[in-house]
């Protein structure tokens, strides 16, 4: 089975711009979660989508949004980028068993200048 | 209060030796899951091992085992026979409310393990 894929892998933007990141989960997984990883704050949960619905949301401003499509692919969008949004954005898809283990993609490294 | 605490920012171990990475957690939930992930410099998080709060046996996955002490709220990762490829960041994570549809993981700050030849 193919793993979680994320595109693009690297991105450079300037302050004020917006960005869209894409995630394709493992085939058969219907739940996708997004995390932000920074040196200062570590790994923080952004939001989770299941069957095209946002089920959980972390403590991030409204500039961070996401959606999920009927094929379970997910996108996250960050509007009005700030320098502090520079981070590794990780997407994970959830195994459909009692553990619901999250399997992560390679991440998108976003640099905001 | 921190939900997941990893007190060792960095660890060194000789190749072929065993190493223990510490993790303590804080939750009032009765049903929760504990996960360990490895993050090489490439950035991808690799799932290593899982321990459920109701599991009576300590989890094992190949060279990885989890020393689960529920009363002390600790879930230490033991890597046996370390290999050079084990050099990476290691994260302990917890999911509270297992089976409730809450899937968010809370991560610790990580431990950087360096395996020396």
Interface residues (C-beta under 8 A of the other chain):
Chain A: X31 X33 X35 X42 X43 X44 X45 X48 X50 X55 X56 X58 X88 X90 X92 X94 X98 X99 X100 X101 X102 X103 X104 X105 X106 X107 X109
Chain B: X33 X35 X37 X42 X43 X44 X45 X46 X47 X50 X52 X91 X93 X95 X98 X99 X101 X102 X103 X104 X105 X106 X107 X108 X109 X110
